[in-house]
């Protein structure tokens, strides 16, 4: 039977906190693994697991900061990291020759390209605007 008391017990056994080090990450991951080793989780355990998973995700995201690059340079990195080919970006640029021109610096990204790239890569459009010093 599921009760608030059981959820509180889980919280008291291993109080979830923001992760601040790899050591804390490892300890929390061990707790997650112990829950995942169970054949079936009760609803309270699933909620608790979701909370721990969120904390782990937040820590990992903070560790994998987006490099300080923007515009076409970032586009090149995204293409490489995701194993894409120029033809994969035709829906964004309409033709493969425009993709090639942008990547080779013969053509600049316009607002329409930037919005489509942001949607395609699920990023803020701001990362594709050139930086001004």
DAQUI-V778213 format. One record per pair of residues at least 24 apart in sequence whose ideal C-beta (glycine too) atoms are under 7 Angstrom apart, sorted by the first residue. I is the first residue (numbers start at 1). GAP is how many residues later the second one is. D is the distance in whole Angstrom. If there is no record, write none. Layout:
# DAQUI-V778213
I&GAP&D ; I&GAP&D
This chain:
# DAQUI-V778213
2&40&6 ; 2&41&5 ; 2&42&5 ; 6&38&5 ; 7&37&4 ; 7&40&7 ; 7&41&7 ; 10&34&6 ; 10&35&7 ; 10&38&5 ; 16&35&5 ; 16&36&6 ; 16&39&6 ; 18&37&6 ; 19&36&6 ; 19&37&7 ; 19&40&4 ; 25&31&7 ; 25&34&6 ; 28&24&6 ; 28&27&7 ; 28&28&6 ; 29&27&7 ; 32&24&7 ; 70&57&6 ; 70&58&7 ; 70&59&7 ; 70&60&6 ; 70&61&5 ; 71&38&6 ; 71&57&6 ; 71&58&7 ; 71&59&5 ; 72&30&6 ; 72&31&7 ; 72&33&7 ; 72&37&7 ; 74&53&6 ; 74&54&7 ; 75&42&7 ; 75&53&7 ; 76&27&6 ; 78&43&6 ; 92&24&4 ; 92&25&6 ; 92&28&5
